Amino acid sequence: MRYVSFRRPNGTASFGRIEGDTIVELANDAVPSLKAALIEGSLATLADGASFAAADVVLLPVIPDPAKILCVGLNYAEHVKPNLNSAFGKGIVIQ
């Protein structure tokens, strides 16, 4: 399944499941965001809500409010070559 965060046609943020060209809303008052659903483990148990044509909504970042963003350095061959013998040869995580 593919999940998305999106802005409804009325401008409010929500999240749901993609089914073809339709987005089935899963948000409710108790679980207002995809992040909340993942944290509490309730994603598989959420009831289907309203359906929206994908063309009628604006997609948001999947997790619009991440607690942390991680980047990995040295992620392509030409960048790695000069550093193969260094401590950073396997890449570094940048927070």
Backbone as CSV, one residue per row, in Angstrom:
resi,resn,N_x,N_y,N_z,CA_x,CA_y,CA_z,C_x,C_y,C_z
1,MET,0.836,-1.173,0.000,0.000,0.000,0.000,0.881,1.236,0.000
2,ARG,0.369,2.273,-0.601,1.073,3.553,-0.627,0.253,4.561,0.163
3,TYR,0.926,5.234,1.080,0.282,6.221,1.937,0.823,7.610,1.612
4,VAL,-0.039,8.613,1.744,0.351,9.987,1.459,-0.233,10.927,2.496
5,SER,0.454,12.033,2.675,-0.126,13.162,3.398,-0.565,14.133,2.314
6,PHE,-1.685,14.801,2.522,-2.206,15.675,1.477,-3.023,16.807,2.086
7,ARG,-3.279,17.801,1.250,-4.145,18.912,1.634,-5.462,18.721,0.893
8,ARG,-6.551,18.613,1.657,-7.886,18.440,1.068,-8.242,19.656,0.207
9,PRO,-9.253,19.514,-0.646,-9.694,20.656,-1.454,-10.090,21.872,-0.601
10,ASN,-10.522,21.649,0.653,-10.898,22.787,1.515,-9.688,23.396,2.231
11,GLY,-8.488,22.841,2.000,-7.267,23.417,2.542,-6.730,22.774,3.810
12,THR,-7.455,21.845,4.409,-6.969,21.217,5.635,-6.084,20.015,5.322
13,ALA,-5.113,19.791,6.195,-4.170,18.690,5.994,-4.780,17.376,6.470
14,SER,-4.390,16.285,5.810,-4.880,14.959,6.163,-3.878,13.929,5.655
15,PHE,-4.241,12.662,5.764,-3.425,11.603,5.174,-4.339,10.468,4.753
16,GLY,-3.829,9.624,3.881,-4.660,8.517,3.404,-3.873,7.520,2.594
17,ARG,-4.619,6.657,1.944,-4.076,5.555,1.150,-4.393,5.812,-0.317
18,ILE,-3.427,5.575,-1.192,-3.656,5.744,-2.632,-4.252,4.462,-3.191
19,GLU,-5.343,4.611,-3.920,-5.971,3.505,-4.650,-6.223,3.979,-6.074
20,GLY,-5.314,3.669,-6.972,-5.434,4.132,-8.354,-5.325,5.647,-8.414
21,ASP,-6.365,6.299,-8.940,-6.393,7.760,-9.042,-7.172,8.391,-7.896
22,THR,-7.390,7.624,-6.840,-8.180,8.082,-5.695,-7.349,8.007,-4.424
23,ILE,-7.595,8.950,-3.527,-6.981,8.907,-2.207,-8.092,8.696,-1.193
24,VAL,-7.978,7.623,-0.424,-8.954,7.305,0.615,-8.425,7.853,1.925
25,GLU,-9.150,8.777,2.505,-8.713,9.422,3.740,-8.763,8.445,4.910
26,LEU,-7.729,8.488,5.748,-7.662,7.633,6.932,-7.607,8.436,8.227
27,ALA,-7.369,9.726,8.132,-7.253,10.574,9.322,-8.580,10.661,10.066
28,ASN,-8.482,10.806,11.372,-9.667,11.057,12.203,-9.225,11.921,13.385
29,ASP,-10.152,12.252,14.274,-9.813,13.140,15.392,-8.728,12.553,16.297
30,ALA,-8.749,11.240,16.494,-7.773,10.598,17.385,-6.417,10.393,16.711
31,VAL,-6.415,10.243,15.384,-5.185,9.998,14.625,-5.155,10.987,13.457
32,PRO,-4.682,12.207,13.701,-4.777,13.249,12.684,-3.687,13.237,11.610
33,SER,-2.621,12.440,11.812,-1.514,12.467,10.848,-0.936,11.068,10.645
34,LEU,-0.259,10.893,9.527,0.401,9.623,9.244,1.462,9.330,10.294
35,LYS,2.180,10.351,10.718,3.186,10.175,11.765,2.549,9.617,13.034
36,ALA,1.400,10.164,13.442,0.701,9.681,14.642,0.265,8.233,14.467
37,ALA,-0.231,7.882,13.288,-0.666,6.504,13.029,0.504,5.533,13.109
38,LEU,1.661,5.932,12.582,2.840,5.069,12.636,3.351,4.920,14.061
39,ILE,3.364,6.007,14.813,3.859,5.964,16.194,2.999,5.042,17.049
40,GLU,1.686,5.131,16.903,0.827,4.302,17.756,0.494,2.939,17.148
41,GLY,0.960,2.671,15.917,0.765,1.367,15.302,-0.658,1.091,14.873
42,SER,-1.413,2.125,14.575,-2.828,1.939,14.254,-3.138,2.010,12.765
43,LEU,-2.144,2.136,11.917,-2.371,2.354,10.494,-3.260,1.274,9.867
44,ALA,-3.032,0.018,10.182,-3.793,-1.078,9.579,-5.232,-1.157,10.083
45,THR,-5.523,-0.494,11.188,-6.866,-0.609,11.772,-7.750,0.606,11.520
46,LEU,-7.241,1.619,10.842,-8.018,2.837,10.625,-9.125,2.612,9.596
47,ALA,-10.296,3.157,9.882,-11.441,3.029,8.976,-11.299,3.995,7.808
48,ASP,-11.800,3.581,6.654,-11.805,4.454,5.490,-12.734,5.633,5.730
49,GLY,-12.278,6.800,5.299,-13.088,8.012,5.383,-13.491,8.450,3.988
50,ALA,-13.502,9.738,3.775,-13.878,10.298,2.475,-12.864,9.913,1.405
51,SER,-13.308,9.905,0.158,-12.421,9.654,-0.976,-12.293,10.920,-1.796
52,PHE,-11.088,11.159,-2.308,-10.815,12.337,-3.122,-10.108,11.907,-4.395
53,ALA,-10.434,12.548,-5.502,-9.667,12.337,-6.724,-8.270,12.901,-6.477
54,ALA,-7.254,12.157,-6.877,-5.875,12.603,-6.652,-5.632,13.983,-7.263
55,ALA,-6.285,14.281,-8.359,-6.115,15.576,-9.025,-6.699,16.729,-8.208
56,ASP,-7.559,16.429,-7.229,-8.222,17.474,-6.444,-7.503,17.822,-5.144
57,VAL,-6.403,17.133,-4.839,-5.680,17.400,-3.593,-4.255,17.829,-3.911
58,VAL,-3.597,18.420,-2.921,-2.188,18.796,-3.042,-1.400,17.841,-2.154
59,LEU,-0.448,17.137,-2.743,0.370,16.224,-1.955,1.340,17.011,-1.090
60,LEU,1.523,16.548,0.130,2.460,17.131,1.090,3.613,16.156,1.281
61,PRO,4.682,16.548,1.949,5.707,15.554,2.298,5.034,14.404,3.063
62,VAL,5.492,13.193,2.845,4.850,12.032,3.470,4.725,12.223,4.978
63,ILE,5.811,12.637,5.619,5.786,12.992,7.046,6.106,14.485,7.105
64,PRO,5.070,15.346,7.170,5.307,16.783,7.103,6.065,17.365,8.298
65,ASP,6.086,16.668,9.414,6.719,17.198,10.628,7.693,16.194,11.236
66,PRO,8.749,15.812,10.482,9.664,14.804,11.013,10.413,15.309,12.247
67,ALA,10.719,14.399,13.135,11.495,14.758,14.324,12.964,14.952,13.968
68,LYS,13.396,14.295,12.894,14.809,14.340,12.527,14.924,14.100,11.021
69,ILE,15.887,14.738,10.399,16.184,14.494,8.986,17.614,13.990,8.920
70,LEU,17.810,12.841,8.294,19.140,12.246,8.167,19.586,12.300,6.715
71,CYS,20.846,12.621,6.494,21.448,12.618,5.169,22.687,11.738,5.236
72,VAL,22.968,11.017,4.162,24.155,10.173,4.117,25.139,10.784,3.137
73,GLY,26.348,11.047,3.632,27.390,11.605,2.786,28.140,10.510,2.051
74,LEU,28.865,10.874,0.997,29.644,9.934,0.176,28.741,8.890,-0.473
75,ASN,27.702,9.347,-1.111,26.733,8.407,-1.658,26.862,8.179,-3.160
76,TYR,27.952,8.613,-3.778,28.160,8.265,-5.178,29.641,8.003,-5.417
77,ALA,29.956,7.186,-6.406,31.283,6.605,-6.597,32.406,7.636,-6.706
78,GLU,32.243,8.672,-7.491,33.327,9.650,-7.675,33.651,10.398,-6.384
79,HIS,32.693,10.546,-5.529,32.897,11.234,-4.261,33.587,10.310,-3.250
80,VAL,33.351,9.029,-3.358,33.887,8.058,-2.410,35.361,7.743,-2.680
81,LYS,35.774,7.704,-3.935,37.130,7.276,-4.299,38.240,7.935,-3.472
82,PRO,38.274,9.259,-3.323,39.378,9.857,-2.561,39.349,9.523,-1.071
83,ASN,38.259,9.005,-0.587,38.109,8.768,0.853,38.028,7.296,1.232
84,LEU,38.364,6.410,0.309,38.202,4.979,0.589,39.015,4.519,1.788
85,ASN,40.164,5.098,2.029,41.003,4.675,3.134,40.768,5.466,4.415
86,SER,39.830,6.365,4.385,39.569,7.178,5.570,38.440,6.575,6.397
87,ALA,38.224,7.140,7.538,37.123,6.690,8.410,35.772,6.941,7.767
88,PHE,35.734,7.837,6.763,34.474,8.181,6.128,34.204,7.378,4.861
89,GLY,35.034,6.412,4.542,34.908,5.647,3.318,33.596,4.919,3.143
90,LYS,32.911,4.621,4.229,31.631,3.917,4.136,30.447,4.870,4.242
91,GLY,30.719,6.142,4.232,29.647,7.131,4.328,29.481,7.623,5.747
92,ILE,28.904,8.776,5.864,28.638,9.349,7.186,27.189,9.758,7.251
93,VAL,26.647,9.749,8.444,25.282,10.192,8.646,25.320,11.597,9.198
94,ILE,24.598,12.496,8.545,24.551,13.890,8.958,23.164,14.165,9.505
95,GLN,23.093,14.682,10.728,21.793,14.956,11.333,21.503,16.430,11.309
